[in-house]
Amino acid sequence: MSFNFIPGNKVEVPELKYKEEIKLPAAETALIIVDMQNDFIKEGGSLVVPAALDTISNIKHLIDSFGKVNSHVIYTQDTHFDGDKEWEIWPEHCRIDSWGWQIIDELKPAKDDMVIQKNRYDGFYGTSLEHYLRLWDIENLVIAGTVANICVAHTAGSAGLRWYNIVIPADGISAQTEFDQALTLRQVSFLYNGNILKSFKNIILI
């Protein structure tokens, strides 16, 4: 079968298959919160995703539910220095120790939460993330945050290539467009057999 896409033509979008509910063993499950930093979320940030504001309370509820069962909560923190080639692709953002680099106050990590500073889109690339997930015998990763089709997607993709069971609540991620959001959910479910839910409320830790 061949596809000859002509710019301007409409493309049929495959229907997303959502799970009604998923139950996960708390001891084998970690929550990864991707790049919920001022530069991506707050007015005055250099790469703001407006839809991210709507996910803050949902992600906070996820954090609280993981805390109640003593499951691991991990934050990725996009981190850049002078001369970073990523600033040739995007405007300068998440310069280390700047206001824009900081994780938003509403989701400030607790003392025992882990913060992984990353220099590329992927939370696994060049970081200690996999080391600790293996150390803790984690099998399931609930992933939330922003930007859906960039850092969320690349982190989820790396998790999938390592055979983690991926869970993404659609109301816990955000992107610049509805297309980018749908693309992320489609790729995670199709390529990595990930579990997509419409709401964070449908994730049950047991």
C-alpha positions in Angstrom: 0.0 0.0 0.0 1.4 3.4 -0.9 0.5 6.8 0.4 0.9 9.9 -1.7 0.1 12.7 0.7 -0.5 16.1 -0.9 -0.1 19.1 1.3 -3.5 20.7 1.9 -5.4 17.4 1.7 -7.2 16.2 4.8 -5.8 13.2 6.6 -8.0 10.6 8.4 -6.9 10.4 12.0 -7.1 6.9 13.5 -9.4 6.6 16.4 -7.6 6.6 19.8 -8.4 3.6 22.0 -8.7 4.7 25.6 -8.7 2.3 28.6 -11.6 2.7 30.9 -9.5 2.1 34.0 -6.1 0.7 34.9 -5.0 -0.8 38.2 -1.3 -0.7 39.0 0.7 -2.2 41.9 1.9 0.8 43.9 5.3 -0.7 44.8 6.1 -1.3 41.1 4.8 2.0 39.7 6.5 5.5 39.5 5.1 8.8 38.4 7.2 10.9 36.0 6.3 14.6 35.7 7.9 16.0 32.6 9.2 19.6 32.5 6.5 21.5 34.4 8.8 24.5 34.6 8.1 28.3 34.5 9.4 28.7 30.9 6.8 26.3 29.6 3.9 27.1 31.9 3.8 30.7 33.3 3.3 34.1 31.7 6.6 35.5 30.8 8.1 32.1 30.0 10.0 31.7 26.7 8.2 28.7 25.4 4.8 28.8 27.0 2.2 26.0 26.3 -1.1 27.7 27.2 -2.9 24.3 27.7 -0.4 23.3 30.4 -2.2 25.5 32.9 -5.3 23.3 32.7 -3.2 20.2 33.7 -1.7 21.6 36.9 -4.5 20.6 39.3 -4.8 17.1 37.6 -1.0 16.5 38.0 -1.2 17.7 41.6 -3.9 15.1 42.3 -1.7 12.4 40.8 1.2 13.5 43.0 -1.1 13.3 46.1 -2.4 9.9 45.1 1.2 8.5 44.7 2.2 10.1 48.0 -0.6 8.3 49.8 0.8 4.9 48.9 4.5 5.9 49.1 5.1 5.4 45.4 8.0 7.2 43.7 7.5 10.6 42.2 10.1 11.8 39.7 10.4 15.1 38.0 12.4 15.9 34.9 13.8 19.3 34.7 14.9 20.7 31.3 18.4 22.2 31.9 20.6 24.2 29.6 23.9 26.1 29.7 25.7 28.6 27.4 26.3 27.3 23.9 23.6 24.6 24.1 22.7 23.7 20.5 19.1 23.3 21.4 18.9 27.1 21.5 19.6 27.0 17.8 16.3 25.2 17.4 14.3 26.9 20.1 14.5 30.3 21.8 16.7 30.3 24.9 14.9 28.5 27.6 15.4 26.7 30.9 18.8 28.2 31.6 20.1 26.6 34.8 19.3 28.6 37.9 17.0 31.0 36.1 13.4 31.7 37.0 12.3 29.9 33.8 14.3 26.8 34.7 12.5 26.3 38.1 9.7 23.8 38.5 6.4 25.7 39.1 5.5 26.5 42.7 2.2 24.6 42.5 4.0 21.3 41.8 7.1 21.9 43.9 8.9 18.6 44.5 8.7 17.2 48.1 11.9 16.4 50.0 11.9 12.7 49.0 11.0 13.3 45.3 13.7 12.8 42.7 14.5 15.6 40.2 16.3 14.5 37.1 18.0 17.3 35.2 18.1 16.5 31.5 19.7 18.3 28.5 17.6 16.9 25.7 14.0 16.0 25.1 14.4 12.5 26.5 14.4 12.0 30.3 16.5 8.9 29.9 19.2 10.3 27.7 22.4 10.9 29.6 20.6 10.8 33.0 20.4 8.4 36.0 16.7 7.8 35.5 16.9 4.2 34.4 19.4 3.4 37.1 17.0 4.3 39.8 14.0 2.8 38.2 15.8 -0.6 38.0 17.1 -0.1 41.6 13.5 0.3 42.8 12.1 -2.6 40.7 9.8 -0.3 38.8 7.7 -1.9 36.0 5.0 0.8 35.4 5.5 4.4 34.5 2.7 7.0 34.7 3.8 9.9 32.6 2.4 13.5 32.8 3.6 17.0 31.9 4.6 19.0 28.9 5.3 19.3 26.0 3.3 16.3 24.9 4.8 15.7 21.4 8.3 16.6 22.4 9.7 15.8 25.9 6.7 13.7 27.0 6.8 11.7 23.8 10.5 11.1 23.8 10.6 10.1 27.4 7.7 7.7 26.9 9.4 6.4 23.8 12.6 5.6 25.6 10.5 4.0 28.4 8.8 1.8 25.8 12.0 0.8 24.2 13.1 -0.4 27.7 9.8 -2.4 28.0 8.3 -0.4 30.8 4.5 -0.4 30.9 3.5 3.1 30.0 0.4 4.9 31.3 -0.6 8.4 30.1 -3.7 10.2 31.3 -4.8 12.5 28.4 -5.8 15.2 30.9 -2.3 15.2 32.4 -0.3 16.2 29.4 -0.4 19.3 27.2 0.7 20.5 23.8 0.6 23.6 21.6 -2.1 22.0 19.3 -4.8 19.3 19.5 -3.0 17.6 16.7 0.2 17.4 18.6 -1.7 16.1 21.7 -3.5 13.4 19.6 -0.3 12.4 17.8 1.5 11.8 21.1 -1.3 9.6 22.4 -1.5 7.7 19.1 2.2 7.0 19.0 2.5 5.9 22.6 -0.4 3.5 22.3 0.5 2.2 18.8 4.3 2.0 19.0 4.8 1.1 22.6 1.5 -0.6 23.6 1.0 2.2 26.1 -2.2 2.6 28.1 -4.1 5.8 27.3 -6.8 7.0 29.7 -9.1 10.0 29.3 -8.6 11.0 33.0 -6.0 10.7 35.7 -9.0 9.6 37.9 -9.0 6.3 36.1 -5.6 5.3 37.4 -5.9 3.1 40.5 -2.9 2.3 42.7 -3.3 -0.9 44.7 
